[in-house]
């Protein structure tokens, strides 16, 4: 499978990235098929340069962009901006879907007392 992803370049603590088309099995900064652009997040505003023709060609051939690259393609106007949920929490289940369970009796709870028997009165003479 072919992916469109970022490849890190630049000095230590000064990252910039190439937008590359690469096989999924290759390392992040390893071999690639083609460079289609670059991205520098350290400039204000961030620099995004992507060759639209090459990107559309690879997308039409079935290349899958990573999450970050799909955002960059949307910002560059090449594709639609993806709808991404940035919260890492899983969605909450509805009350209807959760099975209702009765609480289990614990050893700390007092046992039910048997019914009290009436005491017989005794006559003292």
N, C-alpha and C positions, 0 to 999 in steps of 0.2 A: 504494500500500500504506500502511496505517496502522500506526503503532508507538506503544507506550506507552513513554515515555522520560523522562529527567530534563532539566529546564531550569534553568540556573543563575541564581540571584538572590542578592542580598546584596552587601556591600561588598567591596573589594579585600582579599584574604587572609582573608576571613570568609565562606566559601561556605555557602549553604543552597540547597536544590533544590526545585522543584515537580515533581510527577509529572504529566505531561501526556500527552494523546492528540494526536498530530500526524502530519501527512503526512511521509513519509520525505524528500521533496524540500525541505522547509522547513529553515531554519537551526536550530541547536541552541536558541538563545534567540529564534527568530523566531516566526512565527504558529503557533497551535495550535488544536485543535478544542475541547478541554475540559480543565480542571484537575480531576484526580481525587484529589489529595492533596499532601503535602509531606514532605520529609526533611531533617533537620538532623544531619549527622554530628559537629558540634562539641560537642554536649551529651553528658553522661555519664549514662546510656547514650544512644545516638543516638535521636533522635525520629523515629518513622515513623508518619505518619497518612495512611491511604488509605481512601477511601470504597469499601467492599467491593462494594456493589450496582453502582456505576458501573464498577468494575474488571471484575466478572464480566460485565456487559452488553457491554463492549467486547471482552473476550476471546471471548465467544460469537459476536460479529460478525466475528471473524477478526483482531483487532488483535494484533500480535506484540510481546511485551515484550522490551526489550533485556536483556542478561545481568545488569546491575546491578539493573534493575527486577524481573526474575524472582526474584532473591535477596530483594529487599525485600518482594515479594508473599508469598514463602514465610515470611519472618520475621513478617509481619503475620498469617499464618494464612489467607490468601485462597486460595492455591494450595499445591501440594506444593513442598517445598524442592528446587530443581534439583540434579542431580549435576554438579558442575563440576570439571574438572581444572585446578588452578591452576598447574601447571608449564607453562612455555612450551616445553619441549623436546618434539620430536616423538617418538612412540613408537618404540622400537628394533625393528628387523626381526629375525626369528628367523634362526638360522643356516641353516635349510633354505631360506629364501627368497633368501638372498644367493647370487649365482652365483659358482662357484669359478673363479678365473682363475689360470693359471700365471704366475709372475713372468717378465717379459720380460728377455732378456739385455741387459746394458748393455755399453758400450764399455770400461768399467774392468775387467771381468772378464777374466782371461787366457784366451787361446784354447787349445783343447786341443792338446797337443803330439803330433806324429806318433809312431808306435811307434819305439822305438830299434832301429837295425840293429846287428847284431854287427859289431865292427870286425875286419877281416882282419889276422891277424898277419903281419908281414913278417920275414924272416930277414935279419939283418945279417951279412955275412961279412967 
